[in-house]
């Protein structure tokens, strides 16, 4: 086999690889001998079919398999002999006119990862902004739960309903005098002022009394889910069966026990823990962004264009998707289009940071254990239909690229935690608003070589400087199992390009169209 380098420019490499026809033929002959004893053919005893007949029956398939095996081995040799670290899957093409019996001429093009020296971690300083959880915040959290656990009792006889009261009604909806499907219900509880029914419905029932019968007129919103009701004027025959007043909320042990807990103190302890966890997440985001800013400021090296392109495409796809959810999608798309160059620079910075974190992790022995990897796979498999989960597990275990993609976010977080441990960290107490303001200020900070990005109507969570397009554990190949329908995931924590960091391996209970989210 002959390997000739044809391009060596920056991070780009190109080679021509010649696989002798004799090598491919020898591999075919080896396969013929291997399968001959297993071939069955009328007129011949088992295992006695002549090799030439075996070759005639299975030759094309054996040759194709031998060719593919030879190419894989040639690529392995090319990478090993030239000590290459491919950034992405190399592009391999077989020369035109190739046929059995000819040498296989391959053209190989690839980009390699840059040589990066792991930076010194001396002098790394970070400020940790912490938010103490106050008793007042815990009490507010208790009150919010209480607001969702309202109890109502019968109002005094003849009392008129007011905002905050609950009325029990039967209703029948009509359009042009004709009742429509899903427009009727009985014994429906309605809290006045809660805004759960379409605009104008609840307001017209303020002042009603138990036993009243009335007719109200409303207009369905233009964006109402039921096509046959959008923008239509409708009347509702209303029968008021009861008026109820809200009970006074009291935070006490009885309230906590109604929630399944032992005491109010236990409820407060749980809520305090939740609040502390929430603020700790914000603190970590702030520290991580500060860390990445320091790393970015001290390192500027060439990165593989193919990796930047891949990262940019993820950013761009998510931005376009989010733009479609804006009030004016066309305008949102125009605005992000005007900032396209800025987003490409952001993608470049993120790839650079990902490579840098990978180098730091490898130089300092940061790894993802087999137990951690197994837990990741099992967790990711839960996103799929039950019948597809094992197929997903098997797929990840057999595909290094899919495994690396799944491993990447955890690996990166472990490197970040390692750097937190190495840094000199000073703490400062701030309010939650101050912490959020600090995070938002860092979100708006531009890359070293990029202009500040303007605010567009489209949400930019996915394209903030250290935030990749949302990571997905689902492989792209067609044979990967399909995910079951699921709500959109929360935006991932802001991180550099995770692929680069994986360098270890190349609504109401009753139906009623009067309600905002009706099923009609």
Protein Blocks (a to p, Z undefined) as FASTA:
>chain_A
ZZddfbdghjbccddddddfklmmmmmmmmmmmmmmmpccehiaehiacfklmmmmmmmm
mmmmmmmmmmmmmmmmmmmmnopacfbdcdddddehiaehiacddddddddddddddddf
ehiacddddddddfklmmmmmmmmmmmmcccddddehiacdehiacdddddddeehiace
hiacehiacdehklpacehklmmmgoiaehiacdddddddfklfblklgopacddddddf
bdcddddddddfklmmmnopabfklmmmmmmmmmmmmmmmmmmmmmmmmmmmmmmmmgcc
dddfklmmmmmmmmmmmmmmmmmmpmblmlmmmmmmmmmmmmmmmmmmmmmmmmmmmmmm
mmnopacdfklmmmmmmmmmmmpcfklmmmmmmmmmmmmklmmmmmmmmmmmmmmmmmmm
mpccddddddfklmmmmmmmmmmpccfkbccddddfbdcklmgmklccdddfbdfbfkbc
cdddddddddddddddfklmmmmbgcdfbdcfkbmbbcZZ
